[in-house]
Amino acid sequence: MHWDRLICDKRLGLEHYNDNKGGIRSDFQRDYDRLIFSSPFRRLQNKTQVFPLPGSIFVHNRLTHSLEVASVGKSLANEVARSLRLKYVGEPWIAKLDDIDEIVAAACLAHDLGNPPFGHSGEKTIGAFFSEGDGQLFRSKLTEHQWADLTHFEGNANSLRLLVHQFKGRRPGGFAMTYSMLASIVKYPYSSLHANEKGKFGFFSTERDLFCRIADEVGLIDKGDDVFCRHPLVYLVEAADDICYQIMDIEDAHKLKILGTREVIDLLLGFFDDNRKSHITEVMKRVADKNEKVVYLRSCIIGVLVDECAKAFVDNEELIMQGKFTGCLIDHIGNIPSAAYQACSALAYDKIYRAGDVVDIDLAGNQIINMLLKKLTDAVLYPERNYSQLLLSKFPQQYDVEAPTLFEKIQAVIDHISGMTDVYALDLYRKLNGMSLPAV
């Protein structure tokens, strides 16, 4: 792959249109601004990251997480671009490297747009509805590819769909984002037919042709059978996400008193060598607030991990460009931060993701999404029924419940549910169960 092609400001749906606006904003900065002002991005403020929302103690939601990932991603990209400019000095396209930070920042903002309510358990619930729930009855009526799309439902693939699909009444190209930005959010550049044991894939069958067009334009390596190599900037988006969710989940758990101060401080000091650890310990002695101690440690760790992941990218750039790099950047950092990161992962799995309140959200979300899927799919399949007509009247107009195929009708239901906030999904669940009425 070659940077000259990988950095492409052509817009999906506007390929033959060039307004030459000029000004100080690049097309990639416009991508960022479009996302910031979009409804799907705003809705992330009421979607669970890990811990229940809302609460008396402010913890991260999908929106604050995405903003932080964008900040870290931009720093990572700037470090990488600085090294690449030295390596490729004299190349006629070198100015394109100046856009890397804006592409990565926009991709970071968009990476969670397709996630349904109630965190990652919401993704699993949608897939399980079809693989082991009431949705099994559709199996014989769908193609193998369509069935794989549903049973392996994936938020990453749904993010791409949200950005590129022409919803009813909307313009071609969806958000009309740049090709490079769209390629940079696809962590798993292959179809659902190749989903691994974790059910990960990058695009639904309905967006297959669009992704292939993007991949061809930016020069992604085509391995055949709807499998491509990642766009190199995906590694930076992924690393920024890995850095933020791991460290910020621990900070939130400390605020909520799920983890003790001493335990967290000892854990986080593990990212540093003895000299740096000694300096950080001295600084923390001058801070009385326990939460501020953890905030200071978190900021130091993010700095270390940004440097380490940027170095891992630059050191392995040739392998990345050849499509031969394995794993993610966080797997290739130095021994000390790597051991500390793994310790954080182990603790998070043991004490955070299985905490009582977190499991309660998973259980409630499972019940809510299953019920909504059941009732809404029934409504689109049997629109002549009185109850269906009432329920269909609540569908946003952009979701085509009258689509010509069964699969597209089911997708319209999933589009609607995955776009809901936690609060809206819960409110609709209560109303459909007769548990809530206006002004009662």
C-alpha positions as CSV (number, residue, x, y, z in Angstrom):
1,M,0.0,0.0,0.0
2,H,1.1,3.6,-0.6
3,W,0.4,6.8,1.4
4,D,-0.2,8.7,-1.8
5,R,-3.4,6.6,-2.4
6,L,-4.2,5.8,1.2
7,I,-4.8,9.5,1.9
8,C,-7.7,10.3,-0.3
9,D,-10.1,13.2,0.2
10,K,-12.7,12.0,-2.3
11,R,-16.2,11.9,-0.7
12,L,-18.6,9.0,-1.0
13,G,-21.6,10.0,-3.0
14,L,-19.9,13.2,-4.2
15,E,-17.1,11.6,-6.3
16,H,-17.7,13.9,-9.3
17,Y,-18.3,17.1,-7.3
18,N,-15.6,19.4,-6.3
19,D,-16.5,22.8,-4.8
20,N,-13.0,24.1,-4.2
21,K,-14.1,25.9,-1.1
22,G,-10.6,26.6,0.0
23,G,-10.2,28.2,3.4
24,I,-8.3,26.8,6.4
25,R,-10.4,23.7,6.9
26,S,-9.4,20.5,5.0
27,D,-11.9,18.0,3.9
28,F,-10.8,15.7,6.7
29,Q,-11.5,18.5,9.2
30,R,-14.9,18.8,7.7
31,D,-15.4,15.1,8.4
32,Y,-14.7,15.8,12.0
33,D,-17.1,18.8,12.2
34,R,-19.9,16.9,10.5
35,L,-19.7,14.2,13.1
36,I,-19.6,16.6,16.0
37,F,-22.8,18.2,14.9
38,S,-24.6,15.0,13.9
39,S,-27.5,13.4,15.7
40,P,-26.0,9.9,16.0
41,F,-23.0,11.4,17.7
42,R,-25.1,13.4,20.2
43,R,-27.0,10.3,21.1
44,L,-23.8,8.7,22.3
45,Q,-24.2,10.8,25.5
46,N,-27.0,8.5,26.6
47,K,-25.4,5.2,25.7
48,T,-23.6,3.1,28.3
49,Q,-19.9,2.7,28.1
50,V,-19.5,0.3,31.0
51,F,-21.2,1.7,34.1
52,P,-24.9,2.5,34.5
53,L,-26.1,5.9,33.4
54,P,-27.0,8.4,34.8
55,G,-25.7,8.5,38.3
56,S,-24.7,10.8,41.1
57,I,-21.0,10.2,40.1
58,F,-20.2,11.1,36.6
59,V,-18.6,8.3,34.7
60,H,-17.8,7.8,31.0
61,N,-20.5,7.4,28.4
62,R,-20.0,6.6,24.7
63,L,-19.8,10.3,23.8
64,T,-17.1,11.2,26.4
65,H,-15.2,8.1,25.5
66,S,-15.3,8.9,21.8
67,L,-14.0,12.5,22.4
68,E,-11.2,11.2,24.5
69,V,-10.3,8.5,21.9
70,A,-10.2,11.3,19.3
71,S,-7.9,13.4,21.4
72,V,-5.5,10.4,22.0
73,G,-5.7,9.4,18.4
74,K,-4.8,12.8,17.2
75,S,-1.7,12.8,19.4
76,L,-0.7,9.4,18.2
77,A,-1.1,10.4,14.6
78,N,1.0,13.5,15.1
79,E,3.8,11.5,16.5
80,V,3.6,9.0,13.6
81,A,3.4,11.7,11.0
82,R,6.4,13.5,12.4
83,S,8.5,10.4,11.9
84,L,7.0,9.6,8.5
85,R,7.8,13.1,7.2
86,L,11.5,12.5,7.9
87,K,11.4,9.1,6.3
88,Y,9.7,10.3,3.1
89,V,11.3,13.7,2.8
90,G,11.4,14.7,-0.9
91,E,8.4,12.7,-2.0
92,P,6.0,14.7,-4.1
93,W,3.1,13.7,-2.0
94,I,4.7,14.3,1.4
95,A,2.2,17.1,2.2
96,K,-0.5,14.5,2.5
97,L,1.0,13.2,5.7
98,D,-0.1,16.5,7.3
99,D,-3.7,15.2,7.1
100,I,-3.1,12.0,9.1
101,D,-4.1,13.5,12.4
102,E,-7.4,14.8,11.1
103,I,-8.3,11.5,9.5
104,V,-7.6,9.6,12.7
105,A,-9.4,12.1,14.9
106,A,-12.6,11.9,12.8
107,A,-12.4,8.1,12.6
108,C,-12.0,8.0,16.4
109,L,-15.2,10.1,16.8
110,A,-17.1,7.7,14.5
111,H,-15.8,4.3,15.8
112,D,-18.7,3.7,18.2
113,L,-21.5,5.4,16.3
114,G,-23.1,2.0,15.4
115,N,-23.1,0.5,18.9
116,P,-26.6,-0.2,20.2
117,P,-27.7,0.8,23.7
118,F,-26.5,-1.0,26.9
119,G,-22.8,-1.3,25.9
120,H,-21.2,-4.4,24.3
121,S,-23.9,-6.6,25.8
122,G,-26.3,-4.9,23.4
123,E,-24.3,-6.2,20.4
124,K,-24.3,-9.7,21.8
125,T,-28.0,-9.6,22.5
126,I,-28.9,-8.6,18.9
127,G,-26.8,-11.5,17.5
128,A,-28.1,-14.0,20.1
129,F,-31.7,-13.0,19.2
130,F,-31.2,-14.6,15.8
131,S,-28.8,-17.4,16.7
132,E,-30.6,-18.7,19.8
133,G,-33.8,-16.7,20.3
134,D,-37.0,-15.9,18.5
135,G,-35.2,-14.7,15.4
136,Q,-34.2,-18.3,14.6
137,L,-37.4,-18.6,12.6
138,F,-35.9,-16.4,9.9
139,R,-33.0,-18.8,9.1
140,S,-34.6,-20.6,6.2
141,K,-35.7,-17.4,4.6
142,L,-32.3,-15.7,4.3
143,T,-29.1,-16.3,2.5
144,E,-26.0,-17.6,4.3
145,H,-24.4,-14.1,4.1
146,Q,-27.5,-12.4,5.4
147,W,-27.8,-14.9,8.3
148,A,-24.1,-14.3,9.2
149,D,-24.7,-10.6,9.2
150,L,-27.5,-11.0,11.8
151,T,-26.1,-13.7,14.0
152,H,-22.7,-11.9,14.2
153,F,-24.1,-8.4,14.5
154,E,-21.2,-6.1,15.1
155,G,-21.1,-2.4,16.1
156,N,-18.1,-1.7,13.9
157,A,-19.9,-2.9,10.8
158,N,-23.0,-0.9,11.9
159,S,-20.9,2.2,12.2
160,L,-19.9,1.9,8.6
161,R,-23.5,1.3,7.6
162,L,-24.7,4.4,9.5
163,L,-22.2,6.6,7.7
164,V,-22.5,5.2,4.1
165,H,-26.1,3.8,3.7
166,Q,-28.6,5.9,1.9
167,F,-31.5,5.8,4.4
168,K,-35.0,6.6,3.1
169,G,-35.3,10.3,2.1
170,R,-31.5,10.9,2.6
171,R,-28.8,11.6,0.0
172,P,-26.6,9.0,-1.7
173,G,-23.4,8.4,0.2
174,G,-24.9,8.8,3.6
175,F,-22.8,11.3,5.5
176,A,-20.7,11.8,2.4
177,M,-17.5,11.3,4.3
178,T,-14.0,11.0,2.8
179,Y,-12.8,7.6,1.5
180,S,-9.8,7.6,3.9
181,M,-11.8,8.4,7.0
182,L,-14.3,5.6,6.1
183,A,-11.6,3.1,5.5
184,S,-9.9,4.0,8.8
185,I,-12.9,2.9,11.0
186,V,-13.1,-0.6,9.6
187,K,-11.1,-2.7,12.1
188,Y,-12.1,-6.0,10.5
189,P,-12.0,-5.5,6.7
190,Y,-13.9,-8.6,5.7
191,S,-17.5,-9.8,5.5
192,S,-19.5,-11.6,8.1
193,L,-18.8,-14.9,6.3
194,H,-15.3,-14.6,7.7
195,A,-16.2,-13.6,11.2
196,N,-13.8,-15.1,13.7
197,E,-14.7,-16.8,16.9
198,K,-15.5,-13.5,18.5
199,G,-18.0,-12.7,15.7
200,K,-16.0,-9.7,14.4
201,F,-16.4,-8.4,10.8
202,G,-16.3,-5.0,9.1
203,F,-19.3,-4.6,6.7
204,F,-22.7,-6.0,6.1
205,S,-23.7,-7.6,2.8
206,T,-25.7,-4.5,2.0
207,E,-22.6,-2.3,2.3
208,R,-20.2,-4.8,0.6
209,D,-20.0,-3.0,-2.8
210,L,-19.5,0.4,-1.2
211,F,-16.6,-0.9,1.0
212,C,-15.0,-2.6,-2.0
213,R,-15.2,0.7,-3.9
214,I,-13.5,2.5,-1.0
215,A,-10.9,-0.2,-0.6
216,D,-10.1,-0.1,-4.3
217,E,-9.8,3.7,-4.4
218,V,-7.4,4.0,-1.4
219,G,-5.4,0.9,-2.5
220,L,-6.1,-1.6,0.3
221,I,-4.6,-5.0,-0.5
222,D,-7.4,-7.3,-1.7
223,K,-6.8,-10.9,-0.5
224,G,-9.9,-12.2,-2.4
225,D,-13.3,-13.5,-1.3
226,D,-14.2,-10.2,0.4
227,V,-11.1,-10.0,2.6
228,F,-8.8,-7.0,2.6
229,C,-5.8,-5.7,4.6
230,R,-6.5,-3.0,7.0
231,H,-6.0,0.7,6.2
232,P,-2.8,1.5,8.2
233,L,-4.5,4.3,10.1
234,V,-6.9,1.7,11.6
235,Y,-4.1,0.7,13.8
236,L,-3.9,4.2,15.3
237,V,-7.7,4.4,15.8
238,E,-7.6,1.0,17.5
239,A,-4.6,1.9,19.7
240,A,-6.3,5.1,20.9
241,D,-9.4,3.1,21.8
242,D,-7.4,0.4,23.6
243,I,-5.6,3.1,25.6
244,C,-8.7,5.0,26.6
245,Y,-11.1,2.3,27.5
246,Q,-8.6,0.3,29.6
247,I,-7.3,3.2,31.7
248,M,-10.6,5.2,31.9
249,D,-12.6,2.1,33.0
250,I,-10.2,1.8,36.0
251,E,-10.5,5.5,36.8
252,D,-14.3,5.2,36.8
253,A,-14.2,2.1,38.9
254,H,-12.1,4.0,41.4
255,K,-14.6,6.9,41.5
256,L,-17.4,4.4,42.1
257,K,-15.4,2.8,44.9
258,I,-15.4,-0.6,43.1
259,L,-11.6,-0.4,43.3
260,G,-9.6,1.0,46.3
261,T,-7.1,3.8,46.0
262,R,-4.0,1.8,47.0
263,E,-4.9,-1.0,44.7
264,V,-5.3,1.4,41.7
265,I,-2.2,3.4,42.4
266,D,0.0,0.3,42.8
267,L,-1.5,-1.1,39.6
268,L,-1.0,2.1,37.6
269,L,2.6,2.7,38.8
270,G,3.5,-0.5,37.1
271,F,3.6,1.3,33.7
272,F,6.9,3.1,34.7
273,D,10.5,2.2,35.4
274,D,12.0,2.9,38.8
275,N,13.2,6.4,38.1
276,R,9.9,7.6,36.6
277,K,8.0,5.8,39.3
278,S,10.0,7.6,42.0
279,H,9.3,11.0,40.4
280,I,5.6,10.3,40.1
281,T,5.3,9.2,43.7
282,E,6.9,12.4,44.9
283,V,4.5,14.5,42.8
284,M,1.5,12.6,44.2
285,K,2.6,13.3,47.8
286,R,1.8,16.9,47.1
287,V,-1.8,16.0,46.1
288,A,-4.3,15.2,48.9
289,D,-7.3,14.4,46.7
290,K,-7.3,10.6,46.0
291,N,-9.2,11.0,42.7
292,E,-6.7,13.6,41.5
293,K,-3.8,11.2,42.3
294,V,-5.4,8.7,39.9
295,V,-6.1,11.4,37.3
296,Y,-2.4,12.4,37.4
297,L,-1.3,8.8,37.0
298,R,-3.8,8.3,34.1
299,S,-2.4,11.3,32.3
300,C,1.2,10.0,32.7
301,I,0.2,6.6,31.4
302,I,-1.6,7.9,28.3
303,G,1.6,9.8,27.5
304,V,3.7,6.6,27.8
305,L,1.3,4.5,25.7
306,V,1.0,7.2,23.0
307,D,4.8,7.2,22.7
308,E,5.0,3.4,22.7
309,C,2.2,2.8,20.2
310,A,3.6,5.5,17.9
311,K,7.0,3.8,18.0
312,A,5.5,0.4,17.4
313,F,3.7,1.8,14.3
314,V,6.9,3.5,12.9
315,D,9.1,0.5,13.6
316,N,6.6,-1.8,11.8
317,E,5.4,0.5,9.1
318,E,6.8,-1.6,6.2
319,L,5.0,-4.7,7.5
320,I,1.8,-2.7,7.9
321,M,2.1,-1.3,4.4
322,Q,2.6,-4.9,3.1
323,G,-0.4,-6.2,5.0
324,K,1.8,-8.5,7.0
325,F,1.6,-6.9,10.5
326,T,-0.1,-9.1,13.0
327,G,-1.9,-8.2,16.2
328,C,-2.5,-4.6,17.3
329,L,0.0,-1.9,18.3
330,I,-0.6,-2.4,22.0
331,D,0.8,-5.9,21.5
332,H,4.1,-4.5,20.4
333,I,4.9,-2.0,23.1
334,G,7.8,-2.3,25.6
335,N,8.0,-5.0,28.3
336,I,7.2,-2.8,31.3
337,P,4.1,-1.0,29.9
338,S,3.0,-4.2,28.3
339,A,3.1,-6.2,31.6
340,A,1.2,-3.3,33.3
341,Y,-1.4,-3.2,30.5
342,Q,-2.0,-6.9,30.8
343,A,-2.4,-6.6,34.6
344,C,-5.0,-3.8,34.0
345,S,-6.9,-6.1,31.6
346,A,-6.9,-9.0,34.0
347,L,-8.1,-6.8,36.9
348,A,-10.8,-5.1,34.7
349,Y,-12.2,-8.4,33.6
350,D,-12.2,-9.8,37.2
351,K,-13.5,-6.8,39.2
352,I,-15.0,-4.3,36.8
353,Y,-16.8,-6.1,33.9
354,R,-18.3,-8.5,36.4
355,A,-19.3,-5.9,39.0
356,G,-22.9,-6.2,40.2
357,D,-24.1,-2.9,38.7
358,V,-22.5,-3.7,35.3
359,V,-24.0,-7.2,35.2
360,D,-27.4,-5.7,36.1
361,I,-27.2,-3.4,33.1
362,D,-26.3,-6.4,30.9
363,L,-29.3,-8.4,32.2
364,A,-31.7,-5.5,31.8
365,G,-30.4,-4.5,28.4
366,N,-30.7,-8.1,27.2
367,Q,-34.4,-8.2,28.3
368,I,-35.2,-4.8,26.8
369,I,-33.5,-5.4,23.4
370,N,-35.0,-8.9,23.0
371,M,-38.5,-7.6,23.6
372,L,-38.0,-4.7,21.2
373,L,-36.6,-7.0,18.5
374,K,-39.6,-9.4,18.9
375,K,-42.3,-6.7,18.8
376,L,-40.7,-4.6,16.1
377,T,-39.9,-7.5,13.7
378,D,-43.5,-8.7,14.2
379,A,-44.7,-5.3,13.2
380,V,-42.7,-5.0,10.0
381,L,-43.7,-8.6,9.0
382,Y,-47.4,-8.2,9.7
383,P,-48.1,-4.5,9.0
384,E,-51.8,-5.2,8.5
385,R,-52.4,-5.9,12.2
386,N,-53.9,-3.2,14.3
387,Y,-51.0,-3.3,16.9
388,S,-48.4,-3.3,14.1
389,Q,-49.9,-0.1,12.6
390,L,-49.7,1.6,16.0
391,L,-46.1,0.5,16.5
392,L,-45.0,1.3,12.9
393,S,-46.3,4.9,13.4
394,K,-43.5,5.4,15.9
395,F,-40.7,4.4,13.5
396,P,-38.5,7.3,12.3
397,Q,-39.2,7.9,8.6
398,Q,-35.6,7.1,7.4
399,Y,-36.0,3.4,8.3
400,D,-37.7,1.6,5.4
401,V,-40.2,-0.7,7.0
402,E,-41.8,-1.3,3.6
403,A,-38.5,-2.5,2.0
404,P,-39.0,-5.2,-0.7
405,T,-37.0,-7.9,1.0
406,L,-37.3,-9.6,4.4
407,F,-33.6,-8.9,5.2
408,E,-34.0,-5.2,4.5
409,K,-37.1,-5.0,6.8
410,I,-35.1,-6.7,9.6
411,Q,-32.3,-4.3,9.0
412,A,-34.7,-1.4,9.4
413,V,-35.7,-2.8,12.8
414,I,-32.0,-3.2,13.8
415,D,-31.2,0.3,12.5
416,H,-33.9,1.7,14.7
417,I,-33.0,-0.2,17.8
418,S,-29.2,0.3,17.5
419,G,-29.8,4.1,17.2
420,M,-31.7,4.3,20.4
421,T,-30.2,5.6,23.6
422,D,-30.4,3.6,26.8
423,V,-33.1,6.0,28.1
424,Y,-35.2,5.8,25.0
425,A,-35.0,2.0,24.8
426,L,-36.0,1.7,28.4
427,D,-38.9,4.2,28.0
428,L,-40.2,2.4,24.9
429,Y,-39.9,-1.0,26.7
430,R,-42.0,0.3,29.5
431,K,-44.7,1.8,27.3
432,L,-45.0,-1.4,25.2
433,N,-45.4,-3.4,28.3
434,G,-48.1,-1.0,29.7
435,M,-45.8,0.1,32.5
436,S,-45.7,3.7,31.6
437,L,-48.3,6.2,30.2
438,P,-48.1,9.9,29.4
439,A,-49.0,12.1,32.3
440,V,-49.7,9.2,34.6
